[in-house]
Amino acid sequence: MSKKKLLIHEVFNKAREDFPKKTSKSGLASELSDHFEKTWKFLINERTFVRYYNICIIDNEDPDIRDGEILDKLSLYVGYDDFIDFSTTFVKKDEETNKTTVKIKVDEHEESLSEKLSNIIINITNEQHFKMPEFVKQNGLGIAGAFLVISVLVGNHYSSRSKNSTPLSFFGSSADERSCMFWDDNEYKLANCEDKNPQRSLIPKDTIQLRYFKRITRKDTLTVDNALGTTWYSKFNGNVEFFTMDGVDPDTGRELRASTIYIIEKYAGY
């Protein structure tokens, strides 16, 4: 389950506890909207919460939430500092399939090792950091191989917390620790979440937006034939910008609208 969908599930689970008299999705959505406005003076309207409920809980799909501030406030409601905190620390209690137990027994003839190491059990519960490779679970690697796995796990844990180091993948190759992104004029670009550049407004990484969400810089190439049904637009102070996906204009925060024949003919083309 994606972190965004998991977050919506947790929001409505908490809402059922906070507002036990409300059993319908519209009733919960109304209470949530009021709570967010009263507590943080942050407006998420009732229809938006209903849409999140329908997409995540009824249709079991990922929500199309691109506004980082909304994700942060939803995370704050369920007890986390922000969405990054939720994404990196939350572990669903009933996800037993993500728990791997490794039991290491020392061979009787390996006298060089202390007897205290004869029964080591390691519980790994956070699937975000480590999953035991299949070849380790299916094949006996011996005590040396098992401790090699443990050392890599511990090394990754601490190296990922260092600002100046790059965490290692399972076989030593560098892993990309850029888990945030920012809008760079015409597209989103990856960034380290600890980047302090004041010119960048960081939001959690969204691979779909990174790949497909772009501002169309050549409006003169748009026609009704190639833009109708495939582009969206934002209009602000008489200026119209076209985009390749539905969502929110990163510069103005306005929700995009599907391009119409009138908009394309008036603001695009030659």
CORVENGI-V994314 format. One record per residue. RES is the residue in one letter. BURIAL is 1 if it has 16 or more other C-alpha atoms within 10 Angstrom, else 0. D_LAST is the distance of its C-alpha to the last C-alpha in Angstrom with 2 decimals. Layout:
# CORVENGI-V994314
((RES;BURIAL;D_LAST) (RES;BURIAL;D_LAST))
This chain:
# CORVENGI-V994314
((M;0;45.29) (S;0;42.35) (K;1;43.10) (K;1;40.64) (K;1;42.23) (L;1;45.66) (L;1;44.90) (I;1;44.05) (H;1;47.28) (E;1;49.25) (V;1;47.75) (F;1;48.88) (N;0;52.20) (K;0;52.91) (A;1;51.80) (R;1;54.38) (E;0;56.99) (D;0;55.94) (F;0;55.62) (P;0;58.21) (K;0;58.29) (K;1;54.68) (T;0;54.43) (S;0;51.19) (K;1;47.78) (S;1;46.64) (G;0;49.78) (L;1;49.25) (A;1;45.58) (S;1;46.63) (E;1;49.31) (L;1;47.04) (S;1;44.42) (D;1;47.22) (H;1;48.79) (F;1;45.68) (E;0;45.04) (K;0;48.72) (T;0;49.39) (W;0;46.31) (K;0;44.39) (F;0;41.57) (L;0;39.87) (I;1;39.15) (N;0;39.26) (E;1;41.54) (R;0;38.83) (T;0;37.49) (F;1;41.01) (V;1;41.45) (R;1;38.24) (Y;1;39.58) (Y;1;42.90) (N;0;41.46) (I;1;39.34) (C;1;42.01) (I;1;45.34) (I;0;44.84) (D;0;42.14) (N;0;43.23) (E;0;39.71) (D;1;38.12) (P;1;36.56) (D;1;32.94) (I;0;33.90) (R;1;31.62) (D;0;32.96) (G;1;35.67) (E;0;37.44) (I;1;37.99) (L;1;39.47) (D;1;41.66) (K;1;43.01) (L;1;43.74) (S;1;45.59) (L;1;47.45) (Y;1;48.63) (V;1;50.28) (G;0;51.98) (Y;1;49.78) (D;0;48.34) (D;1;44.74) (F;1;42.82) (I;1;43.54) (D;0;47.22) (F;1;47.12) (S;1;45.38) (T;0;47.83) (T;0;51.08) (F;0;51.07) (V;0;53.13) (K;0;53.55) (K;0;57.30) (D;0;57.57) (E;0;55.60) (E;0;58.73) (T;0;56.88) (N;1;55.40) (K;0;58.89) (T;1;60.44) (T;0;64.10) (V;1;65.39) (K;0;69.14) (I;1;70.62) (K;0;74.28) (V;1;76.08) (D;0;78.13) (E;0;81.86) (H;0;82.47) (E;0;79.99) (E;0;82.64) (S;0;80.62) (L;0;78.46) (S;0;79.81) (E;0;80.81) (K;0;78.62) (L;0;75.58) (S;0;76.96) (N;0;74.94) (I;0;71.47) (I;0;68.99) (I;0;65.39) (N;0;63.20) (I;1;59.47) (T;1;57.70) (N;1;54.23) (E;0;51.97) (Q;0;49.26) (H;0;51.40) (F;1;53.41) (K;0;54.19) (M;1;57.14) (P;0;56.05) (E;0;57.45) (F;0;59.42) (V;0;61.31) (K;0;62.22) (Q;0;63.28) (N;0;65.14) (G;0;67.94) (L;0;66.91) (G;0;70.12) (I;0;70.64) (A;0;68.90) (G;0;65.71) (A;0;65.75) (F;0;66.14) (L;0;63.31) (V;1;61.02) (I;0;62.34) (S;0;61.84) (V;0;58.21) (L;1;57.64) (V;0;59.28) (G;0;57.54) (N;1;54.10) (H;0;55.02) (Y;0;55.90) (S;0;53.35) (S;1;50.55) (R;0;51.89) (S;0;51.84) (K;0;48.94) (N;0;49.35) (S;0;49.99) (T;1;47.97) (P;1;49.60) (L;1;50.81) (S;0;50.07) (F;1;53.10) (F;0;53.65) (G;0;52.75) (S;0;49.04) (S;0;46.97) (A;0;45.14) (D;0;41.88) (E;0;42.94) (R;0;39.45) (S;1;39.48) (C;1;36.93) (M;1;33.26) (F;1;30.96) (W;1;27.29) (D;0;25.91) (D;0;22.53) (N;0;20.53) (E;1;23.44) (Y;1;27.15) (K;1;29.72) (L;1;33.44) (A;1;36.06) (N;1;39.81) (C;1;40.80) (E;0;43.11) (D;0;40.38) (K;0;41.11) (N;0;37.94) (P;0;37.23) (Q;0;33.51) (R;0;33.28) (S;0;33.69) (L;1;35.26) (I;1;35.29) (P;1;37.06) (K;1;35.42) (D;1;33.50) (T;0;32.86) (I;0;30.37) (Q;1;28.14) (L;1;28.67) (R;0;27.40) (Y;0;24.71) (F;1;23.49) (K;1;20.45) (R;1;17.70) (I;1;14.27) (T;0;13.18) (R;0;9.89) (K;1;7.96) (D;0;4.70) (T;0;7.37) (L;1;8.43) (T;0;9.10) (V;1;12.22) (D;0;14.14) (N;0;13.93) (A;1;13.73) (L;1;16.13) (G;0;19.54) (T;0;18.67) (T;1;16.99) (W;1;18.32) (Y;1;17.22) (S;1;19.02) (K;1;18.63) (F;0;20.74) (N;0;21.10) (G;0;17.86) (N;0;15.90) (V;0;14.54) (E;1;14.93) (F;1;14.61) (F;1;17.58) (T;1;18.97) (M;1;22.22) (D;1;23.84) (G;1;25.90) (V;1;25.86) (D;1;23.46) (P;1;25.66) (D;0;24.72) (T;0;25.47) (G;0;27.70) (R;0;25.93) (E;0;25.91) (L;1;22.61) (R;1;21.67) (A;1;20.29) (S;1;16.66) (T;1;16.78) (I;0;14.79) (Y;0;14.56) (I;1;13.40) (I;1;10.68) (E;0;9.34) (K;0;9.99) (Y;1;9.11) (A;1;6.71) (G;0;3.76) (Y;0;0.00))
